[in-house]
Amino acid sequence: MVTETDTPGRECGPAVADLTGPFLVALLSGDDRGVEEVFGRAAGRGADLALLARDLIEPALDEVGRMWRSGDLSVAEEHLATALVFSSFSRQAAAVPCPPLGAPRLLLSCLAGEFHELGVRIVSEVARGAGWQAEVLGANTPREAAIRFIAVHGPDAVGLSLALGAHVAECARTVEEIRKASPSTKILVGGYAFRHDNALCGLTGADACFPDAVALRDWLCAMRPVREGAAAPQPPACCASGLPEALRRKILAGR
């Protein structure tokens, strides 16, 4: 299994530590323009989507979560901060070119019982920036539904998000069933639980474990050349047959 400890050093990236305070203040103030401005300043220094996620979003939302648990923030204020992060991050991501036709595919999903989907939404944009097609099943996806989807669509990699350490057993069961349904698919895990207890990685049985978006970005970039230049994958027959005839012919012609 690949984990952060397998990678020598930790990429520092451009210095943005002085922006963490203004970023948190903007979030807690509900200041959409302020959040956007801080992202813009960090991007202007050379921070890509993965670095924005690791060095600005991650510490800010950790603090927001701590304040909520201590009673210093209401649920409404916590939800507003989360919404501001996603809307502004999405605008930053809109400037990144779309992956090329035939790019490898990453499917992202939260485990059953996991309701925090912001992480997989952010990671999907990081993956696109790394040249992968990314699909998101979202929060609290039943294991049986996820396995059926993977068996039909056969993504190159599946990323499972885990915020709660108590769900490691469910994660391990999901990993085991993915291997049976799609043996060639790489299985990745990540999320809050692994950032705070790296030992949990080995309990999941996954191929790789990523504590942050930068580590995942580097893995995706390293794996991408394997698929570059390959023919675009054919859509599953069960999907292609249900398309309007004109659209179906256009898709088949693009193979």
VEXDREN-621761 format. One record per residue (C-alpha): residue number from 1; residue in three letters; x, y, z. Coordinates in nm, 3 decimals. Example, Ala and Ser with C-alpha at 12.3 -4.5 7.8 and 13.67 -1.06 7.14 Angstrom:
{seq:1&type:ALA&u:1.230&v:-0.450&w:0.780} $
{seq:2&type:SER&u:1.367&v:-0.106&w:0.714} $
//
This chain:
{seq:1&type:MET&u:0.000&v:0.000&w:0.000} $
{seq:2&type:VAL&u:0.116&v:0.351&w:-0.082} $
{seq:3&type:THR&u:0.086&v:0.597&w:0.206} $
{seq:4&type:GLU&u:0.228&v:0.938&w:0.283} $
{seq:5&type:THR&u:0.515&v:0.776&w:0.470} $
{seq:6&type:ASP&u:0.622&v:0.603&w:0.148} $
{seq:7&type:THR&u:0.686&v:0.940&w:-0.017} $
{seq:8&type:PRO&u:1.014&v:1.109&w:0.077} $
{seq:9&type:GLY&u:0.955&v:1.460&w:0.204} $
{seq:10&type:ARG&u:0.645&v:1.674&w:0.187} $
{seq:11&type:GLU&u:0.602&v:1.930&w:-0.087} $
{seq:12&type:CYS&u:0.595&v:2.276&w:0.066} $
{seq:13&type:GLY&u:0.467&v:2.461&w:-0.238} $
{seq:14&type:PRO&u:0.434&v:2.838&w:-0.238} $
{seq:15&type:ALA&u:0.406&v:2.998&w:0.106} $
{seq:16&type:VAL&u:0.044&v:3.073&w:0.193} $
{seq:17&type:ALA&u:0.058&v:3.052&w:0.575} $
{seq:18&type:ASP&u:-0.007&v:3.425&w:0.601} $
{seq:19&type:LEU&u:-0.337&v:3.374&w:0.415} $
{seq:20&type:THR&u:-0.485&v:3.116&w:0.651} $
{seq:21&type:GLY&u:-0.606&v:3.378&w:0.899} $
{seq:22&type:PRO&u:-0.781&v:3.601&w:0.643} $
{seq:23&type:PHE&u:-0.927&v:3.290&w:0.479} $
{seq:24&type:LEU&u:-1.082&v:3.167&w:0.806} $
{seq:25&type:VAL&u:-1.214&v:3.515&w:0.889} $
{seq:26&type:ALA&u:-1.379&v:3.538&w:0.547} $
{seq:27&type:LEU&u:-1.541&v:3.198&w:0.594} $
{seq:28&type:LEU&u:-1.674&v:3.279&w:0.940} $
{seq:29&type:SER&u:-1.802&v:3.616&w:0.816} $
{seq:30&type:GLY&u:-1.987&v:3.464&w:0.523} $
{seq:31&type:ASP&u:-1.777&v:3.682&w:0.296} $
{seq:32&type:ASP&u:-1.790&v:3.517&w:-0.045} $
{seq:33&type:ARG&u:-1.584&v:3.790&w:-0.208} $
{seq:34&type:GLY&u:-1.321&v:3.763&w:0.067} $
{seq:35&type:VAL&u:-1.291&v:3.386&w:0.023} $
{seq:36&type:GLU&u:-1.253&v:3.435&w:-0.352} $
{seq:37&type:GLU&u:-0.988&v:3.703&w:-0.300} $
{seq:38&type:VAL&u:-0.777&v:3.480&w:-0.074} $
{seq:39&type:PHE&u:-0.794&v:3.194&w:-0.322} $
{seq:40&type:GLY&u:-0.690&v:3.433&w:-0.595} $
{seq:41&type:ARG&u:-0.391&v:3.556&w:-0.398} $
{seq:42&type:ALA&u:-0.276&v:3.199&w:-0.328} $
{seq:43&type:ALA&u:-0.320&v:3.099&w:-0.691} $
{seq:44&type:GLY&u:-0.125&v:3.406&w:-0.793} $
{seq:45&type:ARG&u:0.169&v:3.275&w:-0.592} $
{seq:46&type:GLY&u:0.158&v:2.946&w:-0.781} $
{seq:47&type:ALA&u:-0.069&v:2.732&w:-0.561} $
{seq:48&type:ASP&u:-0.262&v:2.479&w:-0.770} $
{seq:49&type:LEU&u:-0.594&v:2.321&w:-0.672} $
{seq:50&type:ALA&u:-0.428&v:2.050&w:-0.461} $
{seq:51&type:LEU&u:-0.225&v:2.304&w:-0.264} $
{seq:52&type:LEU&u:-0.530&v:2.524&w:-0.212} $
{seq:53&type:ALA&u:-0.709&v:2.220&w:-0.073} $
{seq:54&type:ARG&u:-0.427&v:2.112&w:0.158} $
{seq:55&type:ASP&u:-0.287&v:2.442&w:0.278} $
{seq:56&type:LEU&u:-0.597&v:2.663&w:0.297} $
{seq:57&type:ILE&u:-0.917&v:2.461&w:0.297} $
{seq:58&type:GLU&u:-0.803&v:2.172&w:0.516} $
{seq:59&type:PRO&u:-0.676&v:2.374&w:0.816} $
{seq:60&type:ALA&u:-0.964&v:2.622&w:0.794} $
{seq:61&type:LEU&u:-1.233&v:2.355&w:0.796} $
{seq:62&type:ASP&u:-1.053&v:2.170&w:1.075} $
{seq:63&type:GLU&u:-1.085&v:2.487&w:1.282} $
{seq:64&type:VAL&u:-1.448&v:2.535&w:1.179} $
{seq:65&type:GLY&u:-1.518&v:2.179&w:1.292} $
{seq:66&type:ARG&u:-1.341&v:2.236&w:1.624} $
{seq:67&type:MET&u:-1.543&v:2.553&w:1.685} $
{seq:68&type:TRP&u:-1.867&v:2.372&w:1.604} $
{seq:69&type:ARG&u:-1.785&v:2.087&w:1.845} $
{seq:70&type:SER&u:-1.703&v:2.337&w:2.122} $
{seq:71&type:GLY&u:-2.029&v:2.523&w:2.065} $
{seq:72&type:ASP&u:-1.866&v:2.840&w:1.930} $
{seq:73&type:LEU&u:-2.036&v:2.794&w:1.592} $
{seq:74&type:SER&u:-2.388&v:2.686&w:1.508} $
{seq:75&type:VAL&u:-2.472&v:2.417&w:1.254} $
{seq:76&type:ALA&u:-2.594&v:2.691&w:1.021} $
{seq:77&type:GLU&u:-2.264&v:2.879&w:1.041} $
{seq:78&type:GLU&u:-2.068&v:2.558&w:0.981} $
{seq:79&type:HIS&u:-2.283&v:2.480&w:0.676} $
{seq:80&type:LEU&u:-2.235&v:2.831&w:0.539} $
{seq:81&type:ALA&u:-1.856&v:2.804&w:0.569} $
{seq:82&type:THR&u:-1.863&v:2.472&w:0.384} $
{seq:83&type:ALA&u:-2.082&v:2.613&w:0.107} $
{seq:84&type:LEU&u:-1.853&v:2.913&w:0.064} $
{seq:85&type:VAL&u:-1.550&v:2.688&w:0.030} $
{seq:86&type:PHE&u:-1.711&v:2.473&w:-0.236} $
{seq:87&type:SER&u:-1.856&v:2.755&w:-0.445} $
{seq:88&type:SER&u:-1.532&v:2.953&w:-0.451} $
{seq:89&type:PHE&u:-1.314&v:2.646&w:-0.508} $
{seq:90&type:SER&u:-1.537&v:2.544&w:-0.798} $
{seq:91&type:ARG&u:-1.482&v:2.883&w:-0.960} $
{seq:92&type:GLN&u:-1.106&v:2.836&w:-0.927} $
{seq:93&type:ALA&u:-1.136&v:2.490&w:-1.081} $
{seq:94&type:ALA&u:-1.337&v:2.622&w:-1.377} $
{seq:95&type:ALA&u:-1.017&v:2.773&w:-1.518} $
{seq:96&type:VAL&u:-0.850&v:2.430&w:-1.540} $
{seq:97&type:PRO&u:-0.874&v:2.262&w:-1.885} $
{seq:98&type:CYS&u:-1.092&v:1.952&w:-1.915} $
{seq:99&type:PRO&u:-0.912&v:1.617&w:-1.931} $
{seq:100&type:PRO&u:-0.851&v:1.482&w:-2.283} $
{seq:101&type:LEU&u:-1.077&v:1.225&w:-2.443} $
{seq:102&type:GLY&u:-0.970&v:0.879&w:-2.330} $
{seq:103&type:ALA&u:-0.819&v:1.005&w:-2.003} $
{seq:104&type:PRO&u:-0.824&v:0.754&w:-1.715} $
{seq:105&type:ARG&u:-1.136&v:0.757&w:-1.497} $
{seq:106&type:LEU&u:-1.157&v:0.803&w:-1.122} $
{seq:107&type:LEU&u:-1.479&v:0.727&w:-0.935} $
{seq:108&type:LEU&u:-1.516&v:0.894&w:-0.595} $
{seq:109&type:SER&u:-1.762&v:0.800&w:-0.326} $
{seq:110&type:CYS&u:-1.835&v:0.837&w:0.043} $
{seq:111&type:LEU&u:-1.896&v:0.512&w:0.228} $
{seq:112&type:ALA&u:-2.236&v:0.421&w:0.364} $
{seq:113&type:GLY&u:-2.283&v:0.623&w:0.682} $
{seq:114&type:GLU&u:-2.045&v:0.901&w:0.568} $
{seq:115&type:PHE&u:-2.234&v:1.225&w:0.510} $
{seq:116&type:HIS&u:-1.950&v:1.473&w:0.449} $
{seq:117&type:GLU&u:-1.903&v:1.490&w:0.073} $
{seq:118&type:LEU&u:-1.714&v:1.817&w:0.039} $
{seq:119&type:GLY&u:-1.385&v:1.627&w:0.037} $
{seq:120&type:VAL&u:-1.473&v:1.410&w:-0.262} $
{seq:121&type:ARG&u:-1.614&v:1.711&w:-0.446} $
{seq:122&type:ILE&u:-1.286&v:1.897&w:-0.399} $
{seq:123&type:VAL&u:-1.079&v:1.591&w:-0.488} $
{seq:124&type:SER&u:-1.277&v:1.547&w:-0.809} $
{seq:125&type:GLU&u:-1.157&v:1.889&w:-0.925} $
{seq:126&type:VAL&u:-0.799&v:1.807&w:-0.821} $
{seq:127&type:ALA&u:-0.822&v:1.487&w:-1.026} $
{seq:128&type:ARG&u:-0.943&v:1.675&w:-1.333} $
{seq:129&type:GLY&u:-0.654&v:1.914&w:-1.291} $
{seq:130&type:ALA&u:-0.424&v:1.610&w:-1.291} $
{seq:131&type:GLY&u:-0.568&v:1.493&w:-1.624} $
{seq:132&type:TRP&u:-0.823&v:1.237&w:-1.502} $
{seq:133&type:GLN&u:-1.194&v:1.217&w:-1.567} $
{seq:134&type:ALA&u:-1.369&v:1.223&w:-1.230} $
{seq:135&type:GLU&u:-1.715&v:1.110&w:-1.126} $
{seq:136&type:VAL&u:-1.869&v:1.154&w:-0.779} $
{seq:137&type:LEU&u:-2.135&v:0.929&w:-0.629} $
{seq:138&type:GLY&u:-2.167&v:1.157&w:-0.326} $
{seq:139&type:ALA&u:-2.246&v:1.106&w:0.039} $
{seq:140&type:ASN&u:-2.375&v:0.794&w:0.213} $
{seq:141&type:THR&u:-2.364&v:0.569&w:-0.093} $
{seq:142&type:PRO&u:-2.495&v:0.218&w:-0.013} $
{seq:143&type:ARG&u:-2.223&v:-0.040&w:-0.066} $
{seq:144&type:GLU&u:-2.438&v:-0.259&w:-0.292} $
{seq:145&type:ALA&u:-2.521&v:0.034&w:-0.521} $
{seq:146&type:ALA&u:-2.158&v:0.142&w:-0.545} $
{seq:147&type:ILE&u:-2.041&v:-0.211&w:-0.627} $
{seq:148&type:ARG&u:-2.300&v:-0.252&w:-0.903} $
{seq:149&type:PHE&u:-2.195&v:0.080&w:-1.056} $
{seq:150&type:ILE&u:-1.827&v:-0.015&w:-1.047} $
{seq:151&type:ALA&u:-1.893&v:-0.359&w:-1.197} $
{seq:152&type:VAL&u:-2.077&v:-0.203&w:-1.493} $
{seq:153&type:HIS&u:-1.854&v:0.097&w:-1.558} $
{seq:154&type:GLY&u:-1.510&v:-0.041&w:-1.465} $
{seq:155&type:PRO&u:-1.328&v:0.281&w:-1.365} $
{seq:156&type:ASP&u:-0.949&v:0.283&w:-1.364} $
{seq:157&type:ALA&u:-0.951&v:0.382&w:-0.996} $
{seq:158&type:VAL&u:-1.200&v:0.420&w:-0.714} $
{seq:159&type:GLY&u:-1.148&v:0.662&w:-0.426} $
{seq:160&type:LEU&u:-1.332&v:0.604&w:-0.100} $
{seq:161&type:SER&u:-1.370&v:0.885&w:0.152} $
{seq:162&type:LEU&u:-1.361&v:0.807&w:0.522} $
{seq:163&type:ALA&u:-1.406&v:1.073&w:0.790} $
{seq:164&type:LEU&u:-1.486&v:0.846&w:1.083} $
{seq:165&type:GLY&u:-1.243&v:0.583&w:1.208} $
{seq:166&type:ALA&u:-1.538&v:0.374&w:1.324} $
{seq:167&type:HIS&u:-1.617&v:0.302&w:0.958} $
{seq:168&type:VAL&u:-1.287&v:0.127&w:0.879} $
{seq:169&type:ALA&u:-1.452&v:-0.215&w:0.889} $
{seq:170&type:GLU&u:-1.713&v:-0.099&w:0.635} $
{seq:171&type:CYS&u:-1.432&v:0.042&w:0.423} $
{seq:172&type:ALA&u:-1.247&v:-0.292&w:0.428} $
{seq:173&type:ARG&u:-1.561&v:-0.479&w:0.323} $
{seq:174&type:THR&u:-1.619&v:-0.233&w:0.041} $
{seq:175&type:VAL&u:-1.260&v:-0.268&w:-0.079} $
{seq:176&type:GLU&u:-1.290&v:-0.647&w:-0.080} $
{seq:177&type:GLU&u:-1.611&v:-0.639&w:-0.285} $
{seq:178&type:ILE&u:-1.467&v:-0.390&w:-0.534} $
{seq:179&type:ARG&u:-1.176&v:-0.628&w:-0.598} $
{seq:180&type:LYS&u:-1.419&v:-0.907&w:-0.680} $
{seq:181&type:ALA&u:-1.639&v:-0.689&w:-0.902} $
{seq:182&type:SER&u:-1.358&v:-0.512&w:-1.091} $
{seq:183&type:PRO&u:-1.017&v:-0.678&w:-1.035} $
{seq:184&type:SER&u:-0.820&v:-0.432&w:-1.250} $
{seq:185&type:THR&u:-0.949&v:-0.122&w:-1.069} $
{seq:186&type:LYS&u:-0.707&v:0.049&w:-0.832} $
{seq:187&type:ILE&u:-0.864&v:0.122&w:-0.494} $
{seq:188&type:LEU&u:-0.770&v:0.438&w:-0.307} $
{seq:189&type:VAL&u:-0.878&v:0.563&w:0.035} $
{seq:190&type:GLY&u:-0.846&v:0.901&w:0.199} $
{seq:191&type:GLY&u:-1.013&v:1.151&w:0.426} $
{seq:192&type:TYR&u:-1.008&v:1.301&w:0.772} $
{seq:193&type:ALA&u:-0.974&v:0.966&w:0.950} $
{seq:194&type:PHE&u:-0.640&v:0.890&w:0.784} $
{seq:195&type:ARG&u:-0.496&v:1.235&w:0.841} $
{seq:196&type:HIS&u:-0.530&v:1.182&w:1.215} $
{seq:197&type:ASP&u:-0.444&v:0.811&w:1.236} $
{seq:198&type:ASN&u:-0.221&v:0.687&w:0.953} $
{seq:199&type:ALA&u:-0.221&v:0.337&w:1.103} $
{seq:200&type:LEU&u:-0.579&v:0.294&w:0.981} $
{seq:201&type:CYS&u:-0.457&v:0.280&w:0.621} $
{seq:202&type:GLY&u:-0.326&v:-0.074&w:0.654} $
{seq:203&type:LEU&u:-0.661&v:-0.198&w:0.786} $
{seq:204&type:THR&u:-0.853&v:-0.110&w:0.471} $
{seq:205&type:GLY&u:-0.679&v:-0.338&w:0.221} $
{seq:206&type:ALA&u:-0.669&v:-0.055&w:-0.036} $
{seq:207&type:ASP&u:-0.391&v:-0.012&w:-0.291} $
{seq:208&type:ALA&u:-0.306&v:0.339&w:-0.173} $
{seq:209&type:CYS&u:-0.396&v:0.575&w:0.108} $
{seq:210&type:PHE&u:-0.375&v:0.954&w:0.081} $
{seq:211&type:PRO&u:-0.392&v:1.193&w:0.377} $
{seq:212&type:ASP&u:-0.429&v:1.502&w:0.157} $
{seq:213&type:ALA&u:-0.500&v:1.630&w:-0.193} $
{seq:214&type:VAL&u:-0.133&v:1.692&w:-0.280} $
{seq:215&type:ALA&u:-0.038&v:1.329&w:-0.219} $
{seq:216&type:LEU&u:-0.331&v:1.214&w:-0.431} $
{seq:217&type:ARG&u:-0.249&v:1.461&w:-0.710} $
{seq:218&type:ASP&u:0.109&v:1.331&w:-0.727} $
{seq:219&type:TRP&u:-0.012&v:0.969&w:-0.752} $
{seq:220&type:LEU&u:-0.263&v:1.057&w:-1.024} $
{seq:221&type:CYS&u:0.001&v:1.243&w:-1.225} $
{seq:222&type:ALA&u:0.242&v:0.950&w:-1.193} $
{seq:223&type:MET&u:-0.020&v:0.699&w:-1.308} $
{seq:224&type:ARG&u:-0.170&v:0.905&w:-1.591} $
{seq:225&type:PRO&u:0.096&v:0.834&w:-1.860} $
{seq:226&type:VAL&u:0.001&v:0.467&w:-1.850} $
{seq:227&type:ARG&u:-0.325&v:0.551&w:-2.022} $
{seq:228&type:GLU&u:-0.228&v:0.850&w:-2.239} $
{seq:229&type:GLY&u:-0.274&v:0.778&w:-2.607} $
{seq:230&type:ALA&u:-0.512&v:0.490&w:-2.543} $
{seq:231&type:ALA&u:-0.833&v:0.469&w:-2.741} $
{seq:232&type:ALA&u:-1.136&v:0.624&w:-2.575} $
{seq:233&type:PRO&u:-1.324&v:0.359&w:-2.375} $
{seq:234&type:GLN&u:-1.648&v:0.229&w:-2.521} $
{seq:235&type:PRO&u:-1.962&v:0.311&w:-2.324} $
{seq:236&type:PRO&u:-2.124&v:0.004&w:-2.162} $
{seq:237&type:ALA&u:-2.380&v:-0.158&w:-2.390} $
{seq:238&type:CYS&u:-2.655&v:-0.114&w:-2.133} $
{seq:239&type:CYS&u:-2.599&v:0.262&w:-2.145} $
{seq:240&type:ALA&u:-2.533&v:0.307&w:-2.518} $
{seq:241&type:SER&u:-2.848&v:0.120&w:-2.619} $
{seq:242&type:GLY&u:-3.067&v:0.361&w:-2.424} $
{seq:243&type:LEU&u:-2.935&v:0.676&w:-2.592} $
{seq:244&type:PRO&u:-3.115&v:0.860&w:-2.870} $
{seq:245&type:GLU&u:-3.001&v:0.712&w:-3.201} $
{seq:246&type:ALA&u:-2.833&v:1.031&w:-3.328} $
{seq:247&type:LEU&u:-2.637&v:1.075&w:-3.005} $
{seq:248&type:ARG&u:-2.546&v:0.704&w:-2.997} $
{seq:249&type:ARG&u:-2.402&v:0.725&w:-3.352} $
{seq:250&type:LYS&u:-2.201&v:1.035&w:-3.259} $
{seq:251&type:ILE&u:-2.050&v:0.861&w:-2.955} $
{seq:252&type:LEU&u:-1.966&v:0.545&w:-3.150} $
{seq:253&type:ALA&u:-1.808&v:0.752&w:-3.430} $
{seq:254&type:GLY&u:-1.578&v:0.915&w:-3.175} $
{seq:255&type:ARG&u:-1.429&v:0.586&w:-3.062} $
//
